[in-house]
């Protein structure tokens, strides 16, 4: 048996898994870290916390796995995207991380849009430019922290920082470089016009290498901290949502991942780059020849959590009550924009709306209408993808929602798609482990590896009667709110 490690360096913590070539997970390790909040929408982190948490998580997972550490062949990473910092030539931090949640660079966003044009920037990187992306952050450092800007040997994000701390090599991948808005995804290289405007050249940025390629081997310092040997290969990782797609088995054109949580992320797999007027985010998928198409529903899990707290009951009670309310709530519609609207409106100031509310409705009618509204929003994403050539053949759900019969049934019948559920919820870690296995030569490609390592435990087919009911209700929803 051969063994690998999947490491997910997320926004609030880092998780590691030890698994074998068949995807059996032997152990996990996890450690959280803090966010740093400041004035003007600042949200930061310490990059050193990423590495310290990785050391703890990997060492814990290795020590508790029962696997001889000398048999572990490779490790790869899933990482949060567009959380940036400047480092010196030894990779010492020159500033706190400016995370993807930071909102302090709107002036720089506006400046870049005025110079390059919103559509041009979108076409270059595949991401609509906003405060989350790294280009305005570098511009902000140049303006307000010139001493940091001038001293920087490199401007890096999470994957590159971790790759360097593990191997001594400053390497990124296309999924992370694109979300930074530094890369022209059609050329597969850094965008010269952007770099010229920032006043930097590409030697101040990481090397771009395909996900799944060898970055190097663990340094003696890192190997000791991880409880591993210096023979362990570090395989280039990817942005967490792309890792989640691999870790859930979405590795062929037509596969679709719906990652449910506070925000729902819908990631489709296509055989071509897809740009749309609503600006879904296309990207280069780690599977050779394929591309991702990504959209986010910011008012999804957060909207139901708000409602749960308002009525003061738990999710299982909501599920049980809502399951019986389809007919009584049939005229009740709820647009769930309680945290603003993501795709396709991209308006964080948009407000939630409800229509059809009567005295006969109770808290469970409202809960069901809210859940339906979130599923209707997911359907709009799939409709948009289909319109521009990304057909959906199967839909894989991850997160708590996937294990709720009510939620899963709503998404299944509203989208009229077969729903697949993975056995392991930590799909980012599994995806990183799959990449490690391919990079180590255990498997020849991601499809072969995913077929062996990703376990699908449930398949749900749409119910014809429900599909027709929700087809009609979806039309009412679109007419009422769009």
Order of alpha helices (4+ residues) and beta strands (2+ residues): beta-beta-beta-beta-beta-alpha-beta-beta-beta-alpha-alpha-alpha-alpha-beta-alpha-beta-alpha-beta-beta-alpha-beta-beta-alpha-beta-alpha-beta-beta-beta-beta-alpha-alpha-beta-beta-alpha-beta-alpha-beta-alpha-alpha-beta-alpha
